[in-house]
């Protein structure tokens, strides 16, 4: 499937507009994006919990951007990003191993501006590829935390993949304050303070936090798949300093 193949780097077809041009673009119609007919019924059911319009506004996604979606999973976020950046933008869907659900999504509705990257988390993005305007890391940092992954190396690689002034968005299920990494594997949650500490150690600067996914009624004692109500989730926007 051509849309699922990793591309040769250098000057890919449909390369993103230069960063200055991308940042100057006005925001797309996010409501029209989530109404796209290529999105699945499962996506639409997930929208209530995942709030895609608020996500794209928080991430400041614009046409023409170069974006990487880390730990792309089944491609829910990847596909939204590709619709938002448009044909002049590029989205790299990074995953550490082949994901049938992601490959099926791309095969069912090919989007030429999505490129699949099957690469280790410690080296998620080729050094000779264009620097990125935006990286998204949605609901998966906690999984990386209990895998045999060198997170300091991964975070430094994400920092290097961004252009100066580029953004990293991290969203995850919140664990109780002070819990550290204790609940990453059992409850699939992570202490927000750990994420802040690790990414700031890599050189990122926290620029903004948002409560659009917060649920103060969540006791943070169950995994997301055991809950009827949405989990309490934090949303962090980091910048690579100029």
C-alpha positions as CSV (number, residue, x, y, z in Angstrom):
1,X,0.0,0.0,0.0
2,X,1.8,3.1,-1.2
3,X,0.4,5.4,1.4
4,X,1.8,3.2,4.1
5,X,5.3,3.1,2.8
6,X,8.1,5.1,4.4
7,X,9.2,7.7,2.0
8,X,12.8,8.7,1.0
9,X,13.8,11.9,2.7
10,X,15.2,15.0,1.2
11,X,12.5,16.8,-0.8
12,X,9.3,14.8,-0.6
13,X,6.4,15.6,-2.9
14,X,3.9,17.9,-1.2
15,X,6.5,19.1,1.2
16,X,5.2,21.6,3.8
17,X,5.5,25.3,3.2
18,X,8.3,27.1,5.0
19,X,7.7,27.5,8.8
20,X,7.2,31.2,8.5
21,X,4.5,30.7,5.9
22,X,2.9,27.9,7.8
23,X,2.7,30.0,11.0
24,X,1.2,32.9,9.1
25,X,-1.7,30.7,7.8
26,X,-5.1,31.2,9.4
27,X,-6.7,28.3,11.3
28,X,-8.7,25.9,9.2
29,X,-12.3,25.1,9.8
30,X,-11.9,22.5,12.5
31,X,-15.6,21.7,12.6
32,X,-15.5,20.8,8.9
33,X,-12.5,18.6,9.5
34,X,-14.2,16.4,12.1
35,X,-17.2,16.2,9.7
36,X,-15.0,14.7,7.0
37,X,-16.6,11.6,5.4
38,X,-13.3,9.7,5.6
39,X,-13.6,9.5,9.4
40,X,-15.1,6.3,10.8
41,X,-18.1,5.8,13.0
42,X,-15.7,4.7,15.7
43,X,-13.9,8.0,15.4
44,X,-17.1,9.9,15.8
45,X,-18.0,7.9,18.9
46,X,-14.6,8.7,20.4
47,X,-15.0,12.4,19.7
48,X,-17.0,13.1,22.8
49,X,-14.2,11.9,25.0
50,X,-11.3,13.0,22.9
51,X,-12.5,16.5,21.9
52,X,-10.8,16.8,18.5
53,X,-11.7,20.4,17.8
54,X,-10.3,21.6,21.1
55,X,-7.2,19.5,20.5
56,X,-6.5,21.1,17.2
57,X,-7.1,24.6,18.5
58,X,-4.8,23.9,21.5
59,X,-2.1,22.5,19.1
60,X,-2.5,25.5,16.8
61,X,-2.6,23.3,13.7
62,X,-2.4,25.3,10.5
63,X,-2.3,24.5,6.8
64,X,1.2,23.8,5.4
65,X,2.7,22.5,8.7
66,X,5.2,19.7,9.0
67,X,3.9,17.5,11.9
68,X,4.8,14.2,13.6
69,X,2.3,12.2,15.5
70,X,4.3,10.0,18.0
71,X,3.0,6.6,18.9
72,X,0.3,7.1,16.2
73,X,-1.7,3.9,17.3
74,X,-4.7,3.5,15.1
75,X,-4.3,6.8,13.5
76,X,-7.2,8.8,15.0
77,X,-5.0,11.9,15.6
78,X,-2.8,11.4,12.6
79,X,-5.8,11.6,10.2
80,X,-7.2,14.7,11.8
81,X,-3.8,16.4,11.6
82,X,-3.4,15.5,7.9
83,X,-6.8,17.0,7.2
84,X,-5.9,20.1,9.1
85,X,-2.5,20.7,7.5
86,X,-3.9,20.1,4.0
87,X,-2.2,19.1,0.8
88,X,0.7,21.5,1.3
89,X,1.5,20.0,4.7
90,X,2.9,16.7,5.8
91,X,2.2,14.4,8.7
92,X,4.6,11.7,9.8
93,X,2.8,8.9,11.7
94,X,5.5,7.4,14.0
95,X,5.1,3.9,15.5
96,X,7.7,1.5,16.9
97,X,6.2,-1.5,15.0
98,X,3.7,-2.1,12.3
99,X,0.1,-1.4,13.5
100,X,-2.6,-3.2,11.4
101,X,-5.3,-0.7,12.5
102,X,-3.2,2.2,11.3
103,X,-2.3,0.5,8.0
104,X,-6.0,-0.3,7.4
105,X,-7.0,3.3,8.0
106,X,-4.5,4.6,5.5
107,X,-5.4,1.9,3.0
108,X,-9.2,2.6,3.3
109,X,-8.8,6.3,2.8
110,X,-5.3,7.1,1.4
111,X,-4.0,10.6,2.3
112,X,-0.9,11.4,0.3
113,X,0.3,13.8,2.9
114,X,0.6,11.0,5.6
115,X,3.9,9.1,5.7
116,X,4.4,6.2,8.0
117,X,7.6,6.0,10.1
118,X,8.3,2.7,11.8
119,X,11.1,3.7,14.0
120,X,12.3,3.2,17.6
121,X,11.0,5.8,20.1
122,X,14.6,6.8,20.9
123,X,15.1,7.7,17.3
124,X,11.7,8.6,16.0
125,X,12.5,11.0,13.2
126,X,15.3,11.0,10.5
127,X,18.0,13.6,11.0
128,X,17.9,14.5,7.3
129,X,14.1,15.1,7.1
130,X,12.6,18.6,7.3
131,X,12.4,20.0,10.8
132,X,8.9,20.0,12.3
133,X,6.5,22.7,13.2
134,X,4.6,20.5,15.6
135,X,4.8,17.1,17.4
136,X,1.8,15.5,19.1
137,X,2.1,12.8,21.7
138,X,-1.4,11.8,22.7
139,X,-2.4,9.4,25.4
140,X,0.8,7.3,25.1
141,X,3.6,8.8,27.1
142,X,2.5,6.7,30.1
143,X,2.9,3.5,27.9
144,X,6.5,4.5,27.0
145,X,7.2,5.0,30.7
146,X,6.9,1.3,31.5
147,X,8.5,0.0,28.3
148,X,12.3,-0.5,27.9
149,X,12.7,2.9,26.3
150,X,15.4,5.5,27.2
151,X,13.0,8.4,27.7
152,X,15.7,11.0,28.1
153,X,17.1,10.0,24.7
154,X,13.6,10.0,23.2
155,X,12.8,13.5,24.6
156,X,16.1,14.9,23.3
157,X,15.4,13.4,19.8
158,X,11.9,15.1,19.8
159,X,13.6,18.4,20.8
160,X,16.0,18.1,17.9
161,X,13.2,17.1,15.4
162,X,11.5,20.4,16.0
163,X,12.5,23.7,14.4
164,X,13.3,26.5,16.9
165,X,9.9,27.9,18.0
166,X,8.2,24.6,17.1
167,X,5.7,23.0,19.5
168,X,5.2,19.7,21.3
169,X,1.8,18.8,22.6
170,X,1.5,16.1,25.3
171,X,-1.8,14.8,26.5
172,X,-2.2,11.9,28.9
173,X,-4.4,10.3,31.6
174,X,-3.5,11.9,34.9
175,X,-2.4,9.9,37.9
176,X,-2.5,11.1,41.5
177,X,0.0,13.9,42.3
178,X,3.2,12.4,43.7
179,X,2.6,8.9,42.3
180,X,5.4,9.3,39.8
181,X,5.6,6.3,37.5
182,X,3.8,3.9,39.9
183,X,0.5,3.7,37.9
184,X,1.8,3.8,34.3
185,X,1.4,0.0,33.7
186,X,-1.4,-0.8,36.1
187,X,-3.8,2.1,35.6
188,X,-2.3,3.5,32.4
189,X,-1.8,6.9,34.0
190,X,1.2,9.1,34.7
191,X,1.9,11.9,37.1
192,X,1.8,15.2,35.2
193,X,4.8,16.4,37.2
194,X,7.0,13.6,35.8
195,X,6.2,14.6,32.2
196,X,7.0,18.2,33.0
197,X,10.3,17.3,34.6
198,X,11.4,15.0,31.9
199,X,10.6,17.3,28.9
200,X,12.0,20.4,30.6
201,X,15.2,18.4,31.2
202,X,15.4,17.8,27.4
203,X,15.2,21.6,26.8
204,X,11.5,22.2,26.3
205,X,9.8,25.2,27.8
206,X,6.2,24.8,29.0
207,X,4.2,27.5,27.1
208,X,0.6,26.6,27.9
209,X,-1.7,24.2,29.8
210,X,-5.3,23.5,29.1
211,X,-8.2,22.0,31.0
212,X,-10.3,21.0,28.0
213,X,-9.9,17.3,28.9
214,X,-10.0,17.7,32.7
215,X,-12.5,15.8,34.8
216,X,-12.3,16.8,38.4
217,X,-14.7,14.0,39.4
218,X,-12.2,11.3,38.3
219,X,-10.7,9.8,41.5
220,X,-7.7,8.6,39.4
221,X,-8.0,5.1,40.7
222,X,-9.0,3.2,37.5
223,X,-7.6,2.6,34.1
224,X,-9.4,4.5,31.3
225,X,-10.8,1.3,29.9
226,X,-12.5,0.4,33.2
227,X,-14.3,3.8,33.4
228,X,-17.7,4.9,32.1
229,X,-16.9,8.5,32.5
230,X,-13.8,10.2,30.8
231,X,-10.6,10.2,32.7
232,X,-9.0,13.3,34.0
233,X,-6.4,14.2,31.4
234,X,-3.8,16.9,31.3
235,X,-2.8,18.8,28.1
236,X,0.6,20.5,27.9
237,X,2.0,22.7,25.1
238,X,5.8,23.0,25.1
239,X,8.0,25.0,22.8
240,X,11.5,24.5,21.6
241,X,13.1,27.9,22.4
242,X,14.4,30.1,19.5
